Amino acid sequence: VITADDTPNKKPAPDGLNMILSSLKSSSAVYIGDSIDDLQAARAANIDFIGVLPPETDRNKLRNLFKENGVKIILESINSIRKAIK
């Protein structure tokens, strides 16, 4: 587990994602996130991104932001993740 307390720079810096990739000895991953900061961190780490619309946010606004920023997969619920990654 890597948290914001473990990184020198917080999101949208990719530090946490880069630490995870390094510890897994992997250069590829998919980041599932629910904010523009998550998207920016994924892009900075050069990994794919799936957007999730959490219930406690302005879902239409976030959906539009994701679309405007080229997110190809946007989930209405994290419960849809299995179907999305197939």
N, C-alpha and C positions, 0 to 999 in steps of 0.2 A: 504494500500500500504506500503510495506516495501522495502526500497532501501539499497544500500551498505552503505549509510551514517548512517543507523540505526543499523548496526551490528558492533560488536567489531572486527570481522575478516572477510575478504573478501573471495569470492569464490577462491578456491574450498572448503573452510570451509563451513559446513552446517548451520551456524548460522542463516542466513536469512530464510532458509527453516524450521528450527526448530522453529523459531519465528512464522512463518505462521501457522504451524501445531498446535502450542500451542494456538494461538489466535482462531483457528477454533475448538479447542478441538477435534482434529482428530489425529489418528496415521497412517492413510493411505492417499496416494495421488499419483498422477502421475505428474512428472516434465517434461515439454516439453522444451528442450533446444537446442542450436545450437553451443555448444562448448564442449571440453573435460572438462573444468572447471565445466560446468553445470552437466555433467555426474558424475564427482567426487563428487560434492556437493550432488547430489541425492543419490548416493551410501552411502556417509557418514551419510546422514539423514535416510537411510534405506527406501527409497521410489523408486517406479518404474520410469523409464526414457524412453522417446521417443525422438529420435534425429531428428532434422530438418536441412536440408542443405540449408543455406541461399545463395541467388544468388551472393553476393559480395565476396564469399570465394572460395578457391580451393576445389570445391565440391568433386572431386575424392579423394583427400587427406583426407578430413574430413570423407567421407563415409568409407574409409579404416580404419581410426582410430576408428570410432565407431564400425565397425565390429570386429576389433582386440580386442576391449575391451568388446565384448559380447553384444552390443546393438542389441536387437531383432527387434525393429521397427525403421526404418529410413525413414523419409518422404522427398520426393523431394521438397515439398512445404508445408507450414503451411496450405494451403487451403485444404490439404488432411486429416486434423485432424479428421473430423467427421467420415470418412470411417475407419480410423485407430482405433478409440476407440470403434467401434461397436462390 
